[in-house]
Amino acid sequence: MRKALPGLCLVLALAAPAQAQPPSEVFPGIASAVVNHYDFEHPSAGDAKKEDDIGRADSRTPISLINGGAAMRTVDGAFPGSKTSLQLKQVRPNNKSNDDWKAGVYSSSGVASMKAFNKARGMSIMTWVKITGEAPARNSNSSGTGDFYGAIGIAGVLSGDSNGHAARALLETENHNGAMRLIALGRRVDGGDKQFFVANADWKTLLPPGKWVFLAGTFDFDNGTIGLYVDGKQVDGSYAVKGDPWKVIGAPEPDLTSATNPRGIKVGGSHPQNNREVNACNCRLDGLMFLDRALTADEVRGQYEWVTKGRR
């Protein structure tokens, strides 16, 4: 019987194909724009109460899972291939406290790793969201047990002068003209006026309780436009502020956000420094991304179809 040639087994082993890597959850057409990305399946090494950022290597910004810690990771993926999402909730609805389950990061001097949103021409936010409880939540800052917040905070990037509430870009629901509506809100200049795009439809039609929905907001600060999307489709709506609240008309050009680093990220309410409860979200989030340009309608649809119709 012929003997194997010396070293043949080693050669064969080296030649064996490597195991295929799982496909990315990010549509290739937008991958270069993704700054921060949280799938809630990457606890920080040595601290399960923090979630690692799997976005751009030079912009990694871990976020804290506030008050609930590791228990906030829930076995309920929003789309095929996802295993875990983030549970957010109000813990004691009728008590003024600081124990709501929310997430984020805050620095009064600005978060240096978020420099991509300093002097930004545009931004986008994308996330999957599922309403899992009372919405809007009860106002824990009020003595009246029947009082409710006027908004539900979903996810946003804080402005460069924020106290933990004011945002540069934000997805939320808000009471607008007497009715709760889904909103994408942007503020170009720190301390300046905000503009927000308000969906026409009742918010529960767009975010039905107990159902995963893909939500996206795009903010083109140079052209003064906002886009709002549900499940990859642009939502009908209107701008709430007339005129030119972002002050984009006239020189100089292009129109950029303030030359400040955002003070952080807020997820599921406001004040990620955990010194106050406002606009709690009884909901789950998955596949949260912050991007450094305003995506097109085709790109938003591309991301939705990428994860729902099979990644290649």
Residue pairs with C-beta under 8 A, 6 or more apart in sequence:
22 81
23 81
23 311
23 312
24 31
24 311
25 39
25 81
25 82
25 287
25 306
25 307
25 311
26 34
26 37
26 289
26 303
26 306
27 299
27 302
27 303
27 305
27 306
29 299
29 302
30 291
30 295
30 299
30 302
30 303
33 124
33 291
33 292
33 293
33 295
34 55
34 56
34 289
34 290
34 291
35 55
35 56
35 59
35 114
35 116
35 117
35 290
35 291
35 292
36 53
36 55
36 56
36 59
36 61
36 114
36 265
36 288
36 289
36 290
37 53
37 54
37 55
37 287
37 288
37 289
37 290
38 51
38 53
38 54
38 63
38 86
38 287
38 288
38 289
39 54
39 82
39 84
39 286
39 287
39 288
40 51
40 73
40 84
40 85
40 86
40 285
40 286
40 288
41 73
41 82
41 83
41 84
42 51
42 52
42 54
43 50
43 51
43 52
43 70
43 73
44 50
44 51
44 52
44 62
45 52
48 69
48 70
49 64
49 65
49 69
49 70
50 62
50 63
50 64
50 65
51 62
51 63
51 64
51 65
51 86
51 103
52 60
52 62
53 59
53 60
53 61
53 62
53 63
55 61
55 289
55 290
56 116
58 113
59 113
59 114
59 115
59 116
60 113
61 105
61 111
61 113
61 114
61 265
62 105
63 103
63 104
63 105
63 265
63 267
63 272
64 103
64 104
64 105
64 272
65 72
65 73
65 86
65 101
65 103
66 100
66 101
66 102
66 103
66 104
66 272
66 274
67 91
67 98
67 99
67 100
67 101
67 102
67 274
68 87
68 89
68 101
71 87
72 86
72 87
72 88
72 101
72 103
73 84
73 85
73 86
73 87
74 84
74 85
74 86
74 87
74 284
75 83
75 84
76 84
76 85
76 130
76 284
76 286
77 83
77 84
77 85
77 286
78 85
78 128
78 130
78 212
78 214
78 284
78 286
78 287
79 128
79 212
79 214
79 286
79 287
79 307
79 308
80 307
80 308
80 310
81 307
81 311
82 286
82 287
82 307
84 286
85 128
85 130
85 284
85 285
85 286
86 103
86 267
86 268
86 284
86 285
86 286
86 288
87 101
87 132
87 284
88 100
88 101
88 102
88 103
88 267
88 268
88 269
88 280
88 281
88 282
88 283
88 284
88 285
89 100
89 101
89 132
89 133
89 280
89 281
89 282
89 283
90 100
90 101
90 133
90 134
90 137
90 138
90 140
90 277
90 280
90 282
91 97
91 99
91 100
91 101
92 99
92 140
93 134
93 137
93 138
93 140
94 138
94 140
94 145
95 140
96 140
96 141
96 277
97 140
97 277
98 274
98 275
98 276
98 277
100 140
100 268
100 269
100 277
100 280
101 268
102 153
102 266
102 267
102 268
102 269
102 272
102 274
102 280
102 281
103 265
103 267
103 268
103 272
104 264
104 265
104 266
104 267
104 272
105 111
105 264
105 265
105 272
106 158
106 164
106 263
106 264
106 266
106 271
106 272
106 273
107 263
107 264
108 263
110 160
110 260
110 261
110 262
110 263
111 261
111 262
111 263
111 264
111 265
112 261
114 157
114 261
114 262
114 264
114 265
115 261
116 292
117 123
117 157
117 168
117 169
117 257
117 261
117 262
117 290
117 292
118 160
118 257
118 258
118 259
118 260
118 261
118 262
119 256
119 257
119 258
119 259
120 221
120 256
120 257
120 292
120 293
121 220
121 221
121 222
121 254
121 255
121 256
121 293
121 294
122 218
122 219
122 220
122 221
122 222
122 292
122 293
122 294
123 157
123 168
123 169
123 186
123 218
123 219
123 221
123 257
123 290
123 291
123 292
123 293
123 294
124 169
124 216
124 217
124 218
124 219
124 289
124 290
124 291
124 293
124 294
124 295
124 300
125 155
125 156
125 157
125 169
125 170
125 171
125 184
125 216
125 217
125 289
125 290
125 291
126 214
126 215
126 216
126 217
126 287
126 288
126 289
126 291
126 295
126 300
126 303
127 154
127 155
127 171
127 214
127 215
127 216
127 285
127 286
127 287
127 288
127 289
128 212
128 213
128 214
128 215
128 285
128 286
128 287
129 154
129 207
129 212
129 213
129 215
129 283
129 284
129 285
130 210
130 211
130 212
130 213
130 283
130 284
131 207
131 208
131 209
131 210
131 211
131 282
131 283
132 209
132 210
132 282
132 283
132 284
133 282
133 283
134 282
135 152
135 173
135 209
135 281
135 282
135 283
136 148
136 149
136 150
136 151
136 152
136 173
136 180
136 279
137 148
137 149
137 152
137 279
137 280
137 281
137 282
138 145
138 146
138 147
138 148
138 149
139 147
139 148
139 149
140 277
140 280
141 276
141 277
141 278
149 278
149 279
149 280
150 174
150 175
150 279
151 172
151 173
151 174
151 175
151 279
152 172
152 173
152 174
152 279
152 280
152 281
152 283
153 170
153 172
153 266
153 267
153 268
153 269
153 270
153 278
153 279
153 280
153 281
154 170
154 171
154 172
154 173
154 215
154 267
154 268
154 281
154 283
154 285
155 170
155 171
155 265
155 266
155 267
155 268
155 285
155 288
156 167
156 168
156 169
156 170
156 171
156 172
156 185
156 265
156 266
157 167
157 168
157 169
157 170
157 262
157 264
157 265
157 290
158 164
158 166
158 167
158 168
158 262
158 263
158 264
158 265
158 266
158 272
159 166
159 167
159 168
159 187
159 190
159 191
159 258
159 260
159 262
159 263
160 168
160 190
160 258
160 260
160 261
160 262
160 263
161 190
161 191
161 258
161 260
161 263
162 262
162 263
162 264
163 271
164 263
164 264
164 266
164 270
164 271
164 272
164 273
164 275
164 276
165 266
165 270
165 271
165 278
166 187
167 185
167 187
167 266
168 186
168 187
168 188
168 257
168 262
169 184
169 185
169 186
169 187
169 217
169 219
169 290
170 183
170 184
170 185
170 186
170 217
171 183
171 184
171 185
171 215
171 217
172 182
172 183
172 185
172 279
173 180
173 181
173 182
173 183
173 203
173 207
174 180
174 181
174 183
174 185
174 196
175 181
176 183
176 198
176 240
179 202
180 202
180 203
181 198
181 199
181 202
181 203
181 237
182 198
182 199
182 201
182 203
182 206
182 207
182 215
182 228
182 230
182 235
183 196
183 197
183 198
183 199
183 228
183 240
184 196
184 197
184 217
184 218
184 219
184 226
184 227
184 228
185 194
185 195
185 196
185 197
186 194
186 195
186 196
186 219
186 221
186 226
186 246
187 193
187 194
187 195
188 221
188 246
188 247
188 248
188 255
188 256
188 257
188 258
189 246
189 247
189 257
189 258
190 258
190 260
192 245
192 246
192 247
193 241
193 245
193 246
193 247
194 241
194 245
195 224
195 226
195 239
195 240
195 241
195 245
195 246
196 226
196 239
196 240
196 241
197 217
197 226
197 227
197 228
197 237
197 238
197 239
197 240
198 237
198 238
198 239
198 240
199 206
199 228
199 235
199 236
199 237
200 235
200 236
200 237
200 238
201 235
201 236
206 213
206 230
206 235
207 213
207 215
207 230
212 286
213 230
213 231
214 229
214 230
214 231
214 232
214 303
214 304
214 308
215 229
215 230
216 227
216 228
216 229
216 232
216 295
216 300
216 303
217 226
217 227
217 228
217 229
218 226
218 227
218 229
218 294
218 295
218 296
218 300
219 226
219 294
220 226
220 227
220 294
221 246
221 248
221 255
221 256
221 257
221 294
222 248
222 253
222 254
222 255
222 256
223 248
224 244
224 246
224 248
224 249
224 255
225 294
226 239
227 234
227 294
227 295
227 297
227 300
228 234
228 235
228 237
229 235
229 297
229 300
229 301
231 304
232 300
232 301
232 303
232 304
232 305
233 301
234 297
234 300
246 255
247 255
248 255
264 272
265 272
265 290
266 272
267 285
267 288
268 280
268 281
268 283
268 285
269 277
269 278
269 279
269 280
269 281
270 276
270 278
270 279
271 277
271 278
287 307
295 303
